[in-house]
Amino acid sequence: MNRVFLAFRCFFNILFHGQLSEAALGALGLSRRSGVTVTSAKATAAATAPLTPSVKTSDGALQILSIMQRDSRLLDFLMEDLTSYSDDQIGAAVRELHDQCRDSVSRYITLQPVIDGVEGTFAQAPSKDPGIVKFVGNVPATPPGGGTLRHKGWRAAKVDLPALPPKQDATILAPAEIEIE
């Protein structure tokens, strides 16, 4: 039972004081090292630890959206109500948008097909993992080793996004623009 009380005493010493008391050290049969205190170790660790910016997984996705907006106004196009435009007007806008978006993606991301084959022909499945190959159509309980290739799929072979400037809010995909006359 003494060990339980000792464990609680050690726990609360560390919780409230950041170190074990002399009595707890003595009960454990330990002694404090000379010249080293917990606070100096904490200060040293804090001083030597490099400041790392908090990077979230979503930052890269938001950054590529920001690049697509900057280079091709993709978000403006997607958020536009197209019901008042004719199909010819939309088609003309999409042709230019397509070229600009493709250039933006290829500048920062190297894409490769998941299966390098001709669509419409038989292809062997490299894996049965649904994250790599999606079987469609009349799929049996145990997926087969291959079938007719309907889509090659895409894999990001290399992503080379520029570093975000420090203190930039990644959620701002395009700043508002105010013209001064």
Secondary structure, 3 states (H helix, E strand, C coil): CHHHHHHHHHHHHHHHHCCCCHHHHHHHCCCCCCCCCHHHHHHHHHHHCCCCCCCCCHHHHHHHHHHHHHHHCHHHHHHCCCCCCCHHHHHHHHHHHHHHHHHHHHHHEEEEECCCCCCCCEEECCCCCCCCCCCCCCCCCCCCCEEECCCCCEEEEEECCCCCCCCCCCCCCCCCCCCCC
